[in-house]
Every structure is written in structure tokens, then in C-alpha cells.
Amino acid sequence: MSEEGSPQFHEVCAADEIWAGEMKEFTVAGTPVVLLRIDDESVRAVQHICPHQDHPLREGDFDGCTLICGAHLWEFDVSTGRSINPDDAKLAMYPVEERDGSIYVAIDGIKTFHSHA
């Protein structure tokens, strides 16, 4: 059991399941998330849908830094979750730990963002 206020991390996959520049969708304790390994080799976890019109982000493109939604080409910096184009949206980001050869994600209390249409 986790300490009061500490996030509860769930094991998601083996660390070598995601290579630099790759993204994959997983379900973590009932919540879909997209894991991405960015260019510096760290892993990020973001909401699975675009905040614009709920299009699955796994169907978009990822270049190791920027995630582009496949529906309307909205662009997001996955290091921060902030949108690039347009510049007034963001993605929910989940805490990630990589340890003992596995990737762990905490999802408690984090809700997906939605934006203008």
C-alpha cells in the first residue's frame, strides 16, 4: 500500500517494449494511456485521446518529441503536454517510473483534458 499522498504506480510493460521514437497505447488500472519514449530515452505517459475531438492519439504520428493527432493535425510537445498548434490546449500527463526493467504509471486523480472544437 502506498503512503498517504504518494501516487500508486502500476506496472505497464517491460521497458524494452518501447524504443526511442515509438508510442503504444496501454490500459492502466482501467484507464487508457499512450506511452511514448522520447528522444532523450525517457518515457512519457499521456491521455489516449486528442483534447480536440477525442480522436485516438495512437493513430497519429510521433517523431520523438512531437505527437501529431491523425484527425486534424493538432501538435503536442510530449515533454510538457502543451500544444504547439494550436497553442491553447494540453494533454493530461501521468507520472512515470522506469525501474527494474519495467515501466510503471500512476493514473489516480488525473483527468483527460478537452479543448475547443
PyMOL commands that place a pseudoatom at each C-alpha (Angstrom):
pseudoatom trace, name=CA, resn=MET, resi=1, chain=A, elem=C, hetatm=0, pos=[0.000, 0.000, 0.000]
pseudoatom trace, name=CA, resn=SER, resi=2, chain=A, elem=C, hetatm=0, pos=[1.292, 3.485, -0.825]
pseudoatom trace, name=CA, resn=GLU, resi=3, chain=A, elem=C, hetatm=0, pos=[1.924, 6.250, 1.673]
pseudoatom trace, name=CA, resn=GLU, resi=4, chain=A, elem=C, hetatm=0, pos=[-0.693, 8.979, 2.113]
pseudoatom trace, name=CA, resn=GLY, resi=5, chain=A, elem=C, hetatm=0, pos=[-0.391, 11.377, -0.834]
pseudoatom trace, name=CA, resn=SER, resi=6, chain=A, elem=C, hetatm=0, pos=[2.043, 9.190, -2.784]
pseudoatom trace, name=CA, resn=PRO, resi=7, chain=A, elem=C, hetatm=0, pos=[0.859, 8.105, -6.214]
pseudoatom trace, name=CA, resn=GLN, resi=8, chain=A, elem=C, hetatm=0, pos=[0.139, 4.417, -6.720]
pseudoatom trace, name=CA, resn=PHE, resi=9, chain=A, elem=C, hetatm=0, pos=[2.202, 3.136, -9.639]
pseudoatom trace, name=CA, resn=HIS, resi=10, chain=A, elem=C, hetatm=0, pos=[1.025, 0.244, -11.808]
pseudoatom trace, name=CA, resn=GLU, resi=11, chain=A, elem=C, hetatm=0, pos=[3.356, -1.944, -13.842]
pseudoatom trace, name=CA, resn=VAL, resi=12, chain=A, elem=C, hetatm=0, pos=[2.515, -1.437, -17.518]
pseudoatom trace, name=CA, resn=CYS, resi=13, chain=A, elem=C, hetatm=0, pos=[5.122, -3.199, -19.651]
pseudoatom trace, name=CA, resn=ALA, resi=14, chain=A, elem=C, hetatm=0, pos=[8.750, -4.187, -19.994]
pseudoatom trace, name=CA, resn=ALA, resi=15, chain=A, elem=C, hetatm=0, pos=[10.998, -1.174, -20.585]
pseudoatom trace, name=CA, resn=ASP, resi=16, chain=A, elem=C, hetatm=0, pos=[12.359, -2.655, -23.814]
pseudoatom trace, name=CA, resn=GLU, resi=17, chain=A, elem=C, hetatm=0, pos=[8.854, -2.857, -25.285]
pseudoatom trace, name=CA, resn=ILE, resi=18, chain=A, elem=C, hetatm=0, pos=[9.055, 0.813, -26.302]
pseudoatom trace, name=CA, resn=TRP, resi=19, chain=A, elem=C, hetatm=0, pos=[12.020, 2.146, -28.256]
pseudoatom trace, name=CA, resn=ALA, resi=20, chain=A, elem=C, hetatm=0, pos=[13.040, 5.779, -28.829]
pseudoatom trace, name=CA, resn=GLY, resi=21, chain=A, elem=C, hetatm=0, pos=[10.534, 7.485, -31.102]
pseudoatom trace, name=CA, resn=GLU, resi=22, chain=A, elem=C, hetatm=0, pos=[7.819, 4.860, -30.508]
pseudoatom trace, name=CA, resn=MET, resi=23, chain=A, elem=C, hetatm=0, pos=[4.402, 5.143, -28.903]
pseudoatom trace, name=CA, resn=LYS, resi=24, chain=A, elem=C, hetatm=0, pos=[1.957, 2.468, -27.775]
pseudoatom trace, name=CA, resn=GLU, resi=25, chain=A, elem=C, hetatm=0, pos=[-1.412, 2.532, -26.072]
pseudoatom trace, name=CA, resn=PHE, resi=26, chain=A, elem=C, hetatm=0, pos=[-1.946, 0.560, -22.854]
pseudoatom trace, name=CA, resn=THR, resi=27, chain=A, elem=C, hetatm=0, pos=[-4.715, 0.301, -20.287]
pseudoatom trace, name=CA, resn=VAL, resi=28, chain=A, elem=C, hetatm=0, pos=[-3.548, 1.126, -16.763]
pseudoatom trace, name=CA, resn=ALA, resi=29, chain=A, elem=C, hetatm=0, pos=[-5.990, 0.173, -13.996]
pseudoatom trace, name=CA, resn=GLY, resi=30, chain=A, elem=C, hetatm=0, pos=[-8.876, 0.704, -16.433]
pseudoatom trace, name=CA, resn=THR, resi=31, chain=A, elem=C, hetatm=0, pos=[-7.539, 3.969, -17.894]
pseudoatom trace, name=CA, resn=PRO, resi=32, chain=A, elem=C, hetatm=0, pos=[-6.194, 4.033, -21.463]
pseudoatom trace, name=CA, resn=VAL, resi=33, chain=A, elem=C, hetatm=0, pos=[-2.872, 5.888, -21.793]
pseudoatom trace, name=CA, resn=VAL, resi=34, chain=A, elem=C, hetatm=0, pos=[-0.306, 6.367, -24.543]
pseudoatom trace, name=CA, resn=LEU, resi=35, chain=A, elem=C, hetatm=0, pos=[3.309, 5.665, -23.610]
pseudoatom trace, name=CA, resn=LEU, resi=36, chain=A, elem=C, hetatm=0, pos=[5.993, 7.403, -25.655]
pseudoatom trace, name=CA, resn=ARG, resi=37, chain=A, elem=C, hetatm=0, pos=[9.754, 7.095, -25.463]
pseudoatom trace, name=CA, resn=ILE, resi=38, chain=A, elem=C, hetatm=0, pos=[11.139, 10.500, -26.337]
pseudoatom trace, name=CA, resn=ASP, resi=39, chain=A, elem=C, hetatm=0, pos=[14.480, 11.303, -27.947]
pseudoatom trace, name=CA, resn=ASP, resi=40, chain=A, elem=C, hetatm=0, pos=[16.336, 11.566, -24.617]
pseudoatom trace, name=CA, resn=GLU, resi=41, chain=A, elem=C, hetatm=0, pos=[15.256, 7.935, -23.915]
pseudoatom trace, name=CA, resn=SER, resi=42, chain=A, elem=C, hetatm=0, pos=[12.834, 8.839, -21.101]
pseudoatom trace, name=CA, resn=VAL, resi=43, chain=A, elem=C, hetatm=0, pos=[9.227, 7.663, -21.171]
pseudoatom trace, name=CA, resn=ARG, resi=44, chain=A, elem=C, hetatm=0, pos=[6.147, 9.870, -21.032]
pseudoatom trace, name=CA, resn=ALA, resi=45, chain=A, elem=C, hetatm=0, pos=[2.525, 8.809, -20.478]
pseudoatom trace, name=CA, resn=VAL, resi=46, chain=A, elem=C, hetatm=0, pos=[-0.270, 10.983, -21.861]
pseudoatom trace, name=CA, resn=GLN, resi=47, chain=A, elem=C, hetatm=0, pos=[-4.018, 10.789, -22.295]
pseudoatom trace, name=CA, resn=HIS, resi=48, chain=A, elem=C, hetatm=0, pos=[-5.069, 8.474, -25.113]
pseudoatom trace, name=CA, resn=ILE, resi=49, chain=A, elem=C, hetatm=0, pos=[-7.371, 10.890, -26.948]
pseudoatom trace, name=CA, resn=CYS, resi=50, chain=A, elem=C, hetatm=0, pos=[-6.835, 14.250, -28.570]
pseudoatom trace, name=CA, resn=PRO, resi=51, chain=A, elem=C, hetatm=0, pos=[-8.472, 17.008, -26.497]
pseudoatom trace, name=CA, resn=HIS, resi=52, chain=A, elem=C, hetatm=0, pos=[-9.923, 18.447, -29.715]
pseudoatom trace, name=CA, resn=GLN, resi=53, chain=A, elem=C, hetatm=0, pos=[-12.464, 15.793, -30.724]
pseudoatom trace, name=CA, resn=ASP, resi=54, chain=A, elem=C, hetatm=0, pos=[-11.466, 12.676, -28.780]
pseudoatom trace, name=CA, resn=HIS, resi=55, chain=A, elem=C, hetatm=0, pos=[-9.628, 11.074, -31.719]
pseudoatom trace, name=CA, resn=PRO, resi=56, chain=A, elem=C, hetatm=0, pos=[-7.290, 8.227, -30.598]
pseudoatom trace, name=CA, resn=LEU, resi=57, chain=A, elem=C, hetatm=0, pos=[-3.747, 9.602, -30.420]
pseudoatom trace, name=CA, resn=ARG, resi=58, chain=A, elem=C, hetatm=0, pos=[-2.286, 6.141, -31.172]
pseudoatom trace, name=CA, resn=GLU, resi=59, chain=A, elem=C, hetatm=0, pos=[-3.464, 6.770, -34.755]
pseudoatom trace, name=CA, resn=GLY, resi=60, chain=A, elem=C, hetatm=0, pos=[-1.295, 9.875, -35.023]
pseudoatom trace, name=CA, resn=ASP, resi=61, chain=A, elem=C, hetatm=0, pos=[2.400, 10.404, -35.692]
pseudoatom trace, name=CA, resn=PHE, resi=62, chain=A, elem=C, hetatm=0, pos=[5.254, 10.751, -33.209]
pseudoatom trace, name=CA, resn=ASP, resi=63, chain=A, elem=C, hetatm=0, pos=[8.749, 11.940, -34.115]
pseudoatom trace, name=CA, resn=GLY, resi=64, chain=A, elem=C, hetatm=0, pos=[10.423, 11.502, -30.728]
pseudoatom trace, name=CA, resn=CYS, resi=65, chain=A, elem=C, hetatm=0, pos=[9.413, 14.980, -29.491]
pseudoatom trace, name=CA, resn=THR, resi=66, chain=A, elem=C, hetatm=0, pos=[6.099, 15.964, -31.049]
pseudoatom trace, name=CA, resn=LEU, resi=67, chain=A, elem=C, hetatm=0, pos=[2.861, 13.966, -31.115]
pseudoatom trace, name=CA, resn=ILE, resi=68, chain=A, elem=C, hetatm=0, pos=[0.554, 14.859, -34.004]
pseudoatom trace, name=CA, resn=CYS, resi=69, chain=A, elem=C, hetatm=0, pos=[-3.109, 13.858, -33.933]
pseudoatom trace, name=CA, resn=GLY, resi=70, chain=A, elem=C, hetatm=0, pos=[-4.075, 11.971, -37.081]
pseudoatom trace, name=CA, resn=ALA, resi=71, chain=A, elem=C, hetatm=0, pos=[-7.508, 13.605, -37.365]
pseudoatom trace, name=CA, resn=HIS, resi=72, chain=A, elem=C, hetatm=0, pos=[-6.825, 17.349, -37.545]
pseudoatom trace, name=CA, resn=LEU, resi=73, chain=A, elem=C, hetatm=0, pos=[-3.027, 17.547, -37.142]
pseudoatom trace, name=CA, resn=TRP, resi=74, chain=A, elem=C, hetatm=0, pos=[-3.018, 19.129, -33.702]
pseudoatom trace, name=CA, resn=GLU, resi=75, chain=A, elem=C, hetatm=0, pos=[0.580, 19.027, -32.389]
pseudoatom trace, name=CA, resn=PHE, resi=76, chain=A, elem=C, hetatm=0, pos=[1.754, 18.436, -28.805]
pseudoatom trace, name=CA, resn=ASP, resi=77, chain=A, elem=C, hetatm=0, pos=[5.149, 18.662, -27.119]
pseudoatom trace, name=CA, resn=VAL, resi=78, chain=A, elem=C, hetatm=0, pos=[5.209, 15.393, -25.146]
pseudoatom trace, name=CA, resn=SER, resi=79, chain=A, elem=C, hetatm=0, pos=[7.884, 16.672, -22.762]
pseudoatom trace, name=CA, resn=THR, resi=80, chain=A, elem=C, hetatm=0, pos=[5.401, 19.196, -21.352]
pseudoatom trace, name=CA, resn=GLY, resi=81, chain=A, elem=C, hetatm=0, pos=[1.983, 18.113, -22.665]
pseudoatom trace, name=CA, resn=ARG, resi=82, chain=A, elem=C, hetatm=0, pos=[1.428, 21.618, -24.073]
pseudoatom trace, name=CA, resn=SER, resi=83, chain=A, elem=C, hetatm=0, pos=[0.077, 22.035, -27.577]
pseudoatom trace, name=CA, resn=ILE, resi=84, chain=A, elem=C, hetatm=0, pos=[2.163, 23.631, -30.289]
pseudoatom trace, name=CA, resn=ASN, resi=85, chain=A, elem=C, hetatm=0, pos=[-0.556, 24.105, -32.879]
pseudoatom trace, name=CA, resn=PRO, resi=86, chain=A, elem=C, hetatm=0, pos=[-2.952, 25.398, -31.733]
pseudoatom trace, name=CA, resn=ASP, resi=87, chain=A, elem=C, hetatm=0, pos=[-1.161, 26.869, -28.737]
pseudoatom trace, name=CA, resn=ASP, resi=88, chain=A, elem=C, hetatm=0, pos=[-4.032, 26.805, -26.241]
pseudoatom trace, name=CA, resn=ALA, resi=89, chain=A, elem=C, hetatm=0, pos=[-4.570, 23.108, -25.476]
pseudoatom trace, name=CA, resn=LYS, resi=90, chain=A, elem=C, hetatm=0, pos=[-2.780, 20.447, -23.464]
pseudoatom trace, name=CA, resn=LEU, resi=91, chain=A, elem=C, hetatm=0, pos=[-2.620, 16.740, -22.766]
pseudoatom trace, name=CA, resn=ALA, resi=92, chain=A, elem=C, hetatm=0, pos=[-3.014, 15.139, -19.365]
pseudoatom trace, name=CA, resn=MET, resi=93, chain=A, elem=C, hetatm=0, pos=[0.309, 13.654, -18.329]
pseudoatom trace, name=CA, resn=TYR, resi=94, chain=A, elem=C, hetatm=0, pos=[0.678, 10.750, -15.936]
pseudoatom trace, name=CA, resn=PRO, resi=95, chain=A, elem=C, hetatm=0, pos=[3.671, 10.166, -13.635]
pseudoatom trace, name=CA, resn=VAL, resi=96, chain=A, elem=C, hetatm=0, pos=[6.051, 7.507, -14.987]
pseudoatom trace, name=CA, resn=GLU, resi=97, chain=A, elem=C, hetatm=0, pos=[8.793, 5.486, -13.339]
pseudoatom trace, name=CA, resn=GLU, resi=98, chain=A, elem=C, hetatm=0, pos=[11.177, 3.196, -15.133]
pseudoatom trace, name=CA, resn=ARG, resi=99, chain=A, elem=C, hetatm=0, pos=[12.793, 0.685, -12.780]
pseudoatom trace, name=CA, resn=ASP, resi=100, chain=A, elem=C, hetatm=0, pos=[13.883, -2.937, -12.611]
pseudoatom trace, name=CA, resn=GLY, resi=101, chain=A, elem=C, hetatm=0, pos=[13.389, -3.328, -16.366]
pseudoatom trace, name=CA, resn=SER, resi=102, chain=A, elem=C, hetatm=0, pos=[9.728, -2.249, -16.297]
pseudoatom trace, name=CA, resn=ILE, resi=103, chain=A, elem=C, hetatm=0, pos=[7.661, 0.889, -16.855]
pseudoatom trace, name=CA, resn=TYR, resi=104, chain=A, elem=C, hetatm=0, pos=[5.205, 1.965, -14.159]
pseudoatom trace, name=CA, resn=VAL, resi=105, chain=A, elem=C, hetatm=0, pos=[2.472, 4.613, -14.477]
pseudoatom trace, name=CA, resn=ALA, resi=106, chain=A, elem=C, hetatm=0, pos=[0.281, 6.350, -11.872]
pseudoatom trace, name=CA, resn=ILE, resi=107, chain=A, elem=C, hetatm=0, pos=[-3.175, 7.426, -13.006]
pseudoatom trace, name=CA, resn=ASP, resi=108, chain=A, elem=C, hetatm=0, pos=[-5.099, 8.290, -9.828]
pseudoatom trace, name=CA, resn=GLY, resi=109, chain=A, elem=C, hetatm=0, pos=[-6.824, 11.674, -9.822]
pseudoatom trace, name=CA, resn=ILE, resi=110, chain=A, elem=C, hetatm=0, pos=[-5.692, 12.697, -13.328]
pseudoatom trace, name=CA, resn=LYS, resi=111, chain=A, elem=C, hetatm=0, pos=[-8.429, 13.501, -15.827]
pseudoatom trace, name=CA, resn=THR, resi=112, chain=A, elem=C, hetatm=0, pos=[-8.156, 13.900, -19.572]
pseudoatom trace, name=CA, resn=PHE, resi=113, chain=A, elem=C, hetatm=0, pos=[-8.283, 17.416, -20.993]
pseudoatom trace, name=CA, resn=HIS, resi=114, chain=A, elem=C, hetatm=0, pos=[-10.796, 18.592, -23.560]
pseudoatom trace, name=CA, resn=SER, resi=115, chain=A, elem=C, hetatm=0, pos=[-10.493, 21.727, -25.657]
pseudoatom trace, name=CA, resn=HIS, resi=116, chain=A, elem=C, hetatm=0, pos=[-12.448, 23.860, -28.080]
pseudoatom trace, name=CA, resn=ALA, resi=117, chain=A, elem=C, hetatm=0, pos=[-13.834, 22.160, -31.186]
for i in range(1, 117): cmd.bond("trace and resi %d" % i, "trace and resi %d" % (i + 1))
show_as sticks, trace
zoom trace
